[in-house]
């Protein structure tokens, strides 16, 4: 049996605010990331650092899309940094590199 790594979300103040989840972003913990991330994108520019995320599924991807839309509606910038491995493959497989602002 495969167990997901528990999710921890750190927020680093700055311009932009850096939101850095650690662990797997799946159906069991996507709401925790959603709550933190949406609060931040409503208030400021945000860089989401996914370098410490080993896995993401569709509920997790939904959080990213919602955060991007929320930031745009609030007039803030949203960027995704550090996506690689499985996370980057999932985003590419879903065609989201055309929708989400991915930075290398």
Residue pairs with C-beta under 8 A, 6 or more apart in sequence:
4 23
4 24
4 26
4 28
4 29
4 55
5 22
5 23
5 24
5 54
5 55
6 23
6 29
7 21
7 22
7 23
7 24
7 25
7 29
7 32
7 33
8 21
8 22
8 23
9 19
9 20
9 21
9 22
9 32
9 33
9 36
9 37
10 19
10 20
10 21
10 22
11 17
11 18
11 19
11 20
11 36
11 40
12 18
12 19
12 20
15 44
15 45
16 44
16 45
16 46
16 47
16 77
16 79
17 40
17 43
17 44
17 45
17 46
17 47
18 46
18 47
18 48
18 49
19 36
19 37
19 40
19 46
19 47
19 48
19 49
20 48
20 49
20 51
20 52
21 33
21 48
21 50
21 52
21 53
22 52
22 53
23 29
23 52
23 53
23 54
24 53
24 54
24 55
24 56
25 33
25 53
25 55
25 56
25 57
25 59
25 60
25 63
26 55
26 56
26 57
26 59
26 60
27 57
27 59
27 60
30 59
30 60
30 62
30 63
33 60
33 63
34 63
34 66
34 67
37 46
37 48
37 63
37 67
38 66
38 67
38 70
40 46
41 67
41 70
41 71
41 74
41 76
41 78
42 70
42 71
42 74
42 76
43 74
43 76
44 76
45 71
45 76
45 77
45 78
46 67
46 71
46 76
46 77
46 78
46 79
47 79
47 80
47 81
47 103
48 64
48 67
48 78
48 79
48 80
48 81
49 81
49 82
50 56
50 80
50 81
50 82
50 83
50 84
50 87
51 81
51 82
51 83
51 84
52 82
53 83
53 87
54 85
54 86
54 87
55 86
55 87
56 64
56 86
56 87
56 90
56 91
57 90
61 90
61 91
61 94
61 96
64 80
64 91
64 96
64 100
65 96
65 99
65 100
67 78
68 78
68 99
68 100
68 101
71 77
71 78
72 78
77 101
78 101
79 101
79 102
79 103
80 100
80 101
80 102
80 103
81 103
81 104
83 91
83 102
91 97
91 100
91 102
